[in-house]
Amino acid sequence: MRRIIAFLAGGIFFSFSPLANYAQQHTFFPKGQVPSSSVTLKQASSPSTTLNWSSWQSYQANEQDGKKKVLISIYTDWCSWCKRMDTETFANPMVAKYLNEHFTLVKINAEQKEEILFRGKKYGYTRVGDRNYNALAAELLNGRISFPALVFLSEDEEVIQPISGFKSAEELMPILMYIGSDEYQRKPWTTFQKEFKMPEKNK
């Protein structure tokens, strides 16, 4: 049976999306505690790599080859932590390189009013709690709205895992490698976490 991943982030439990197919309970690295490596991501000084983000409309309009997983960045215009993810985390050369190589990258404004088509279903602008959001953002996040948020999809657009909250480059890199390498299908996060070594620069 496929397992549904459950993350603990910042002490708050973020449950899986109802669309998710995989399960494995684990926790993120405590803030500031990441696997040891001869270099840290902050020391990686290679030129910045430009991320190939698409809007959802552009992503849907282009025929997908099914060879990459999809990473959706869900944001709002007023979210300062979303902007910090862009300028700090996603700007890290090692993070950017891994993202471009292993994921199709899509951004969704959670407050966009235009309808979004996903897997044959239309999602419009709707009330969620005390604010209005696009219904797709709400569904992908299982109704637990928090920004910034990342949602990982398989090559077949099955939800693997939503993750809410700001993540530094050091916090995000092991998560990207856990999912991008398909290790999430082979071992629990706690095992991967213990074995993980930050990749060397330029590898």
C-alpha positions in Angstrom: 0.0 0.0 0.0 1.3 3.4 -0.9 1.9 5.6 2.1 1.0 9.2 2.8 3.8 11.4 4.0 3.0 13.4 7.1 5.4 16.3 8.0 5.8 18.2 11.3 6.7 21.8 10.5 7.5 24.4 13.1 5.7 22.3 15.8 2.4 22.4 13.8 1.1 19.3 12.1 0.2 19.7 8.5 -1.9 16.8 7.4 -1.8 15.4 3.9 -4.0 16.5 1.0 -7.0 14.3 0.3 -5.4 13.8 -3.2 -2.1 12.4 -1.7 -1.1 8.8 -2.4 2.0 8.2 -0.2 2.4 8.0 3.5 5.3 8.1 5.9 5.3 10.0 9.2 8.5 12.1 9.8 9.7 15.4 11.0 11.7 18.2 9.5 15.1 19.0 10.8 14.9 21.3 13.9 15.7 24.8 12.8 19.4 25.4 12.6 20.2 21.6 12.7 21.0 20.2 9.3 23.2 17.2 8.3 26.9 17.9 8.4 28.8 18.5 5.2 32.2 19.8 4.2 30.4 22.8 2.7 27.1 24.5 3.6 24.7 25.9 1.1 25.5 29.4 2.2 29.1 28.7 1.2 28.2 27.6 -2.3 29.5 30.6 -4.4 28.8 29.5 -8.0 26.8 32.0 -10.1 23.1 32.1 -9.4 21.0 29.8 -11.6 17.8 31.3 -13.0 14.7 29.3 -12.0 12.4 28.3 -14.8 9.0 29.2 -13.2 5.8 29.0 -15.2 2.3 30.3 -14.4 -0.3 27.6 -14.0 -1.8 28.7 -17.3 1.5 28.3 -19.1 2.1 25.0 -17.5 -1.3 23.7 -18.6 -0.9 25.1 -22.1 2.4 23.3 -22.7 2.4 19.6 -23.4 4.1 17.9 -20.4 6.5 15.1 -21.1 5.8 13.3 -17.8 9.5 13.0 -17.0 9.7 15.4 -14.1 7.8 15.9 -10.9 6.1 19.2 -10.4 6.8 21.7 -7.6 4.1 24.3 -7.1 4.9 27.4 -5.2 1.7 28.9 -3.7 2.0 32.5 -2.7 0.1 35.8 -2.3 1.2 39.3 -3.2 1.1 40.5 0.4 3.2 37.6 1.8 6.6 38.9 2.9 7.9 35.4 3.7 7.0 34.3 0.1 9.2 37.1 -1.2 12.0 36.0 1.2 11.7 32.4 -0.2 12.3 33.9 -3.7 15.2 36.1 -2.7 17.0 33.8 -0.3 16.0 30.1 -0.6 15.3 29.8 -4.3 18.2 32.1 -5.2 20.6 29.7 -3.6 22.7 28.2 -6.6 22.6 24.6 -5.3 18.8 24.7 -4.6 18.1 26.4 -8.0 20.2 23.9 -9.9 18.5 20.9 -8.3 15.1 22.4 -8.8 15.7 23.0 -12.5 17.1 19.5 -13.1 14.5 17.5 -11.2 11.2 19.5 -11.2 8.8 21.4 -13.4 8.3 24.7 -11.5 5.0 26.4 -11.3 3.8 29.4 -9.3 0.1 29.9 -8.3 -1.2 33.1 -6.7 -3.6 31.7 -4.1 -5.8 34.8 -4.5 -6.1 34.7 -8.3 -9.7 35.1 -9.5 -9.2 33.3 -12.8 -10.4 29.7 -13.0 -7.8 27.0 -12.8 -8.2 23.7 -14.5 -6.5 20.7 -12.8 -7.1 17.1 -13.8 -10.3 17.9 -15.5 -11.8 19.9 -12.7 -12.3 23.7 -12.6 -11.4 25.7 -9.5 -12.7 29.2 -9.0 -12.4 32.0 -6.5 -14.1 31.0 -3.3 -14.4 31.9 0.4 -12.1 30.0 2.8 -12.4 31.0 6.4 -12.3 34.9 6.5 -10.6 35.4 3.1 -11.1 34.6 -0.5 -8.8 32.2 -2.3 -8.7 30.1 -5.4 -10.2 26.7 -4.6 -7.3 24.8 -6.0 -4.9 26.4 -3.5 -7.2 25.5 -0.7 -7.6 21.9 -1.9 -3.9 21.3 -2.5 -3.2 22.6 1.0 -6.1 20.5 2.5 -7.9 23.7 3.6 -5.0 24.6 5.9 -4.1 27.9 4.3 -0.6 29.2 5.2 2.0 31.0 3.0 4.5 30.4 1.6 3.5 26.9 0.6 5.0 24.2 -1.6 3.2 21.3 -3.2 5.0 18.4 -4.7 3.3 16.4 -7.6 4.4 13.2 -9.2 5.1 12.9 -12.9 1.4 11.9 -13.2 0.2 15.0 -11.2 -0.7 13.0 -8.1 -0.1 15.0 -5.0 2.9 13.7 -3.1 3.1 16.3 -0.3 2.1 19.9 0.6 4.5 21.8 2.9 3.6 25.1 4.5 5.9 27.7 5.9 9.2 29.4 5.1 12.1 27.0 4.5 15.8 28.1 4.3 18.0 26.6 1.7 19.5 24.3 4.3 16.1 23.1 5.3 14.7 22.8 1.8 17.6 20.9 0.1 17.2 17.6 1.9 13.4 17.7 1.3 14.0 18.3 -2.4 16.4 15.4 -2.6 14.2 13.1 -0.6 11.3 13.6 -3.0 13.3 14.3 -6.2 15.3 11.1 -5.9 12.1 9.0 -5.1 13.7 8.0 -1.7 10.3 8.9 -0.2 9.0 5.7 -1.8 11.8 3.6 -0.4 12.5 4.7 3.1 11.1 6.7 6.0 12.1 10.4 6.4 13.8 9.7 9.7 16.1 7.1 8.1 16.8 9.5 5.1 17.4 12.3 7.6 20.1 10.3 9.5 21.9 9.3 6.3 21.7 12.6 4.5 24.8 14.5 3.6 24.7 17.9 2.0 26.0 17.5 -1.6 29.3 19.0 -2.4 29.5 22.1 -4.5 29.3 21.6 -8.3 28.3 17.9 -7.9 
